[in-house]
Amino acid sequence: MESSSKTSRTPSPISSDDTTVQARIPLSNVNSCDLENGSRQLKLVESSTSPPPSEKSESFLVTWDGPDDPDNPRNWTNRRRWTVTLVVSLFTFISPVGSSISSPALPQISRDLNIPPGSVLENMTLSIFVLAYALGPLIWGPLSELFGRLVILQVSNIWFLVFNTLCPISKTPTQLLVFRFLAGFGGAAPQSLGGGVVGDLWSPEERGMAMSVYSLAPLVGPSTGPLVGGWIAERVPWKWVFWSVSIADALLQIAGFIFIRETYAPELLKRKAKKMRTRTGEDKYRSPFERPDRHWTAVMARGMVKPVVFLFTEPIVQVFALYMAVLYGVLYLTMTSFVKVYTDQYGETTGLAGVHYLAVALGSTVGGQIGARALNIIYRKLKARNGGVGTPEMRLPLLMVSATTLPIGLVIYGWTANARLFWFLPDLGVFIYSIGIGGNWTCIQTYLVDNYALYAASAIAGVSSFRSFAGFGFPLFADKMYAQLGDGWGNSILALICLVIGCPSPFIFYRYGPRLRAWSNAASVEQS
């Protein structure tokens, strides 16, 4: 214990990765516990003004039993960790599939439910699912902090399964909109928690391959849905686009019950402390993450308010939230309009038109996977050149290049489709801008994690919620925009927006990022 005139000393972190058993640390010294999506720290503040606690008031702090504790998820076997990673990745994959699989069936749905063809209401039946993504992270994230990841993943996926199954029995547009929104709310949870599960299971040195596998799900899922949905809509009634997702998700839920286990270290340590209290009959055992004075309402309020605060107070979050909104909006705009381009202008069947979504899937995969590897290589080289000191801005050089792919790809896609040139040329444009979507997505998320460290989850939640509004709104004006401007000028306007927002941003933040971090109360000022 330091003796000082100050009332407290610098907080010393104890993360979920700590492996030493901390005993006989007074619980009165536990000042705050900020748990953020894989970056969890316990701030212990020892007051020099208060008298030392008595022997009876001291409590044992329960952590892992050494570096090889088998209860620590990072010490599970590789087979078990990969199994959980893959099942959670599939949970994250099935929700975006459900968000877009009805796109090729929109004309059938409109005919049966008396929705005007090409109307805002028709497009809303597709995009309202994504609107729920804006709300989901703000609710499921704090709930996972209270109850752990496992129960939230299971409950939310069952929620998604139930309401997705109700969609095909809708008799009115209102019923379909409500069921789609509620299904999207359940489907938002794996998007919010999946990355945290990967962080729970794998150390930073091991995490690269697991995260690259997981990151495929939200990128490839939206394009896989219409690819499959096109063939379903061509051969059977539209209700099967929903039932097919429900059947797949039910099988996935069974796998989830069998293979997924709790991975969240705070929840596991709380359970461990509870067992010790039960076994010994002593109430003195506590995990670092148990605070009697921390009420669930405070946890929920913090999880819901903090991302919004980031959106209003952090320039870095504001700019990249706007850019990610454009990326997400363009992605779901494509989901809405792609089939119509190839059925109306190229005379293809619905099923064959859906195959062109492979361009989106392949481009996103190439951008995300190659981008992740290039990002690490560039970072290591710049860090070595800087004397072994890394900064968040070293994540931006790749974004300077990948940001140009969106306007280039959109212009190629728009004008070649407008001229009805050979179908490969529009697909090439889509492939190019999809590379940009996957690559930019990876760069921005990594930069936000590096920039905000402990508060990265709140920063990403703010960006994710904001982008979901664009994913909902962009498809609503797709038909009118293309009807008025054509594919060429319509996509050129989108390209100009991407150019104005996306291309200058990495250069600006590369130069002024350190100064912005110094001004911020939340950004990390440390270098690694």
N, C-alpha and C positions, 0 to 999 in steps of 0.2 A: 504494500500500500504506500503510495507516495504521500508525503506530507507537504502540503502546499497551501497557500492562501486561497487558491482557486477552489471553487465548489465542486468541480468535477474534472476528470482527466479525459484525454482523447479517447473516444470509444475504440475498443479493440474488437475486431470482428471475430465471430465464431460462426462459420458457415456450416452448412449441412455436410460439407466434405470433411470437417474436422474429425479426427479419429481418436483423439485422446479423451479419456474419461475425466470430466471436470467434476470434482467432488468438493463438497462443503463450500460452495459459493452461495452466499446469502441471496435469496430470491428478492430481497429488497434492493439488490443492485441491478436487477433486470429492468432497464429503463424503457426500451422499445424494441419492437421486433418487426422489421420490414421485410416481408417475404415477397420476392418479385421473380417468378418464372425462371427458376434455375439460379438466380443470384440472391441468395438468402444470407442475411447477416443478422447477428444478434448484437446489439449495442449494449455493453455493460458499463454502467456509469457508477463509480464508487464515490460516494460522498465523504469528504474528509471532515465535514462538519458534524455528521451524525455519529452517535456512539456506535462502537462495534456491536454487532448482534450477539446475543447470548448463544450458548451452545444449543439450547432447545429451539431457538428460532431459526437456526441454520438449516438449509435444505440441500440435498444432494442433487446436483445437476446431471441428468441422465443423457449421455450421448452414445456414440458408437463404441463398442468394446474393442478398440484397437483398429489398426489399418485393414485387418482381414476379417472384420465382423461379417458373417454370412448374411445378416439381416440387411446390410447396406446394399441397395440395388446395384451399385457399381461393382460389387463383389459377386454378383450372380454369375453363372456360367455364360459364356458367349452365346450358346444356343438359346438359353432362356431369355437373354437380353434381346437377341435378334428376333425371337418369336414375338415378344411384346412390342418391339419397335414396328414390325411388319403389320401386326394386327391393328395397332393404333394408326399406322399410316393408311390402312384400308378404311378405318373409321373416318379419317380425314378425307379420303378419296370419294367415298360414296355420297357424301353430302353435296359437293359440287356437281357430281353426276346428276343427282336429283334436281339440282337447281336449273339445269339446262336441257335435260333429256326431252322435255315437252316441246322444245322449240320447233322441230319439224312437224309436230302434230297440231300446231296452233290453228291452222285452217279447219281441221276436223273439230277441235274443241269449240271454236267460234260458231261453227254450224250447229252443233248439238245444243249449245247453251245460248243461242241467239245473241251472240256478240258480233257487232259490226266488223267485217273484215278490214284489216289494216288500221284499226282504231287504237287509241291510247289504251283502252280497256283490254284489248287483245294482247298487246305487248306487256301490260301490267300483270297479266296472269303468269307470265314468265318471270318478270323481274322482281315482283314483290317478295319472292323467296330471298333474294339478295338483300332487300331492305331489312329483313330480320337479322342479317349478319351485323348490322350497325348496332343493334341492341344486345345481341347475344354475348359478346365478349365482356360487356359491362356488368352482366349478371352472373354468368357461369364462372368467370375468373375469381371474383370474391368468394363465391360458394365453394370453389375448389380449395381455397385457403382455409375455409372453415371445416370442410368435411373430407378433404383429400381428393386426389384426381380420379381414383377408381370409381367411386359411387357417382360422381358427376358425369363421367364418360358413359357409364352404363345407363343412368337415368335419362340423360339427354339423347342418347341413341334410340332408346325405346320411345321417347317422346317423338323423335323424328319419324320412327317407323309407324307409329300410330296415326299421326296426322298425314303422312304421305299416303298411307293406305286409304284414308278417308277422301283424299282428293278425287279419285275416279267415281265416287258415288255422289258427287256434287250435282245438284239439280239446278242451281242458279250460279251466275258469275260471282255473286257475293260469297256464297259458300266456298267456291273454289279459291277465291282470294284469301279468305280467312284461313282455310286449311293449309294453303301454300305458305302463308306467313308463319303460322305456328310450326309447320315442318321445318322451315328455314331457321326458326329460333332454336329448335333442338339441334339442327345440323351445324349450328355455329360453334358449339362447345368443342368438338375435336379440333376445329381451326384455332381455337384460343389456347387449348391445353396441350396439343400434341407436341409442339416444340419443347414444352417444359418436361414432358415425359422423356423425350430423347435426352435432354440435359440431365435428368435424374439418373439415367441408366449409364451414360457414357461420360468419361472424363474429357476435358478439352482436347487432349492428345488423341483420343479415340473417336471423337465425335464426328469428324468430317464425313466419313462414308455413311454413317447412320443418318446424319442430317441431310445429306444429298438424296438419299432414298426417300426420306420423309417429305422433303420439299417438292418432290414430283407430284404428290397428291393434289395440292391446291392448284397447281399449274396445269396438270393434264386432265383433271377431273372435268372442268367445264367444257372442254372440247370432246371428251369421250362421250358425254351424254348425248349430244346431237348425232354423233356418228352412229351410236347404237339406236337412238330414237328414230332416225330416219328409216331404217329397215323395219322397225316395229310398226311405225305409223303407216308404212306402205302395205303391210300384210294383214294386220289385225286392228281392231278398234283402238281408239286413242287411250282408252282406260288402261291398256296394257303397258303404256310407257311408265305409268306410276306403279302398277302391280309388279312389273319386272324389277324395279328398284327395291320395292318392299321385300320381294322374295330374296334378292341378293342380300339385303340388309338383315333380314331375319337369320340367314345362315351366318352372316358376319357376327351378329349378336350372340349366337351360340358359341362361336369361336371366342368371342370376348369373355363370356362367362367362364370358359375353360382355361384360357391362357393369360388373360390380363390380371395382374396383381397390383396392389398399391405400390407406387414408386416414390411418392412425395415424402421426402425425408422428415419434414416437420410432423406430418401425420404419423409416420412410423415411430418416431421418437416419442410422440405423445402416447401412443399405444404401449410402447415399451415402459414408459414411466407409470402408466396406469396398472400394468401387470405387476410392477414392482411394489406399488402401493397395496395392491390386493394381496400379494404373496406375503409381504412383511407386516401388513397391518399398520404401516407407518405412512403418514400423509406428507412426509418431508421430501419425497422424491418428485422431481419435476423435470420436464424437458426444457431446453432453452426457449421453446416456442409456446409454452403455456403461461398465460398471464391471466390471473383471476379477474383483473380489472378491465380486460379487453372484451367489450361486448360485441355481439355479432352485428348489431346495427352500425357500429363504428367501422367494422371491416367492410360491410357492404357499401356504406357511404363513401369510404375512401376509394374502393375499387371502381365505383361509378363516377365519382367526381374528378379524381386525379387525371384520367385521360382527357377529360374536357378542359381542365385547367391547362394541360400541356398544349392543347390546340389553340388556346387563347393567349398563351404567354411565351411560347418557345418558337422563335422564328424558324429554326431548323425543322421542327415538327410541322409548322404551318406550310412551308414551301413543299416539303416532300409529301405531306398529306394531300396537297393540291395535285402534285404530279402523279402520285399513286392513284388518285381519284380518276385522272385522265386515263391512266393505263387500264384500270379496272373497267372504266366506262367503255373504252374502245373494245376491250375483250368481250363484254356482254352485248355491246352493239353488234359485234360480229356474230355472236350467238343468235341474235334475233334476225339478222338480215342475210346471212350467208346462204341459207337454203334457197331463199327467193331469188338470189342472183343466178344460181345455177339451174333452177327450175324454170324461171320466167325468161331469162336471157339466153340460156344455153340449151333449154329444152330437155333437161335431164329429169329422171324420176326422183322422187323424194329420197329413196334409199341411196341412189348413186350420188345425189347431191350431198348427202351426209358424209360420204367418204372424204370430201374435201376438207372436213374438219381435221383430218390427219395433218394438214399443213400447220394448223394451230398447235396441235399436240406435239408434233416433232420440233417445231420452232421453239416452243416453251421449254421442252426438254433440253434441247441443245443449248439454249440461252442459260437455263438454270444450272445445268451440270457443268458445262465448260466454263461458264461464268464463275461458278464457285471455286473451281480449281485455279483458274487464272487469277481470281481475287487473292487467294492465299499466296500464290507465287509472287505476284506484284508486291503484296504486303511484306513478305519476307525480304525481298530485295531492297525495298525502300527502307525498311527497318535496319538492315545491315549497313546501308549507305549512311544512315543517320546515327551511327555509333551504337546500334543495338537498342535504340529507343523508338518504339512505335507510337503512332498517333492515329486517331480515328480518320483523319484526312487521307491517310494512305489507302483507304478503301475507295477513294473517289476517282483515281485515274481511269479505272476500267469503265466507270459510269460516263466519263467524258466521251468515250468511244461508243459504248453501247446505246447511249441516248440518241445517237444519230440514226440508229436503225429504224426507229419508229416512223419518223417523217418519210424516210426513203421508202420503206416498205409500204406505207399507206398510199403514197403517190403512185407507186408501181401497180398496186392492187386496184386502186380506184380507176385509173385511166385505161388499163388493159381490159378491165371488166366493162368499162363504159364503151370501149371500142369492140367488145366481144371478140377479142383475140383468143388464140389458142388457150385452152383452159389452164395449161401449166403455168402461164405467165401471171394470171391473178393469184394462183396458188403460191408462186414464188414470192410475190409481194407480201402475201399473208405470212409465209414462212419467215421472211426477213423481219417484219415488225413483231412477230411472235418471239423471235430471238431477243428482240429488245425488251419485250414484256418480261420474259424469264430472267434475262441478265440484269435488267434494271431493278427488278424485284429483289434479287439476291443482294445487289450492291447496297440498295437503300436500307434493307432490313439489317444487314451487317453493320452499316455505318451507324444506324440508330442504336444498336446494341452496344457498340464500342463507345458511342458518344454519351449515352446516359447510364451505362453500367447497371447499378442497382435499380434504377427506375426505368429500365428498358422496356419492361412489360407494359407500363403505363403509356410510354411514348408510342409503342407499336399498337396498343389497343386504340389510342386516339387516332392514329393513321388508318387503322383497319376499319374503324367505325365510319370515319369520314369517306373513305373510298367506297364503302358499301352504298352510300347515298348516290354516288355516281353510277355504280353498277345497277342501281334501281332506276335512276333517272334517264341515263343515256338511251336505253332502248325505247323509251316512251316516244321520243321524237324521231326515231330512225326512219320510219316509213315516210313521214312528211318531208324530212330533210332530203332523202334520196329522190323522192318524187319531184321536189322543187328544183334540186340542184344536179341530180344525176350522181352516179357513182364517182365520176371524176372529180368534180368540184366539191362534193360532199366529203370525200376522204381527204381532199387537199386542205379543207378547212381544219379537219382533225389533225392533219400533219402539221399545219401552222401552229396550232395550240401546243402540240407536243414539242415543236421546235422552240417556241418562245419560253415555255416553262421549263422544259427538261434540259435543253442543251446548255444554257448559261449557269444553271444551278450548281453543278459540281465544280465549275471553275470559281464561282463566287465563294462557296463554302470551303474550297481548298485553301483559298487565301485568307478568308476572314473567320473560318471555323474556330481557331484557337481563341480569338477575341470574343466570339459569341459564347463559347464555353466559359470563359472567365466571367462574363456578365451573368450567366445563368446560375440559378440556385440548385438546379437539378442535374445539369450536365457534369460529367466526370472531368476533373481537371488533372487527373493523374495520367501519366504515360506509362506504357508497359513495353 
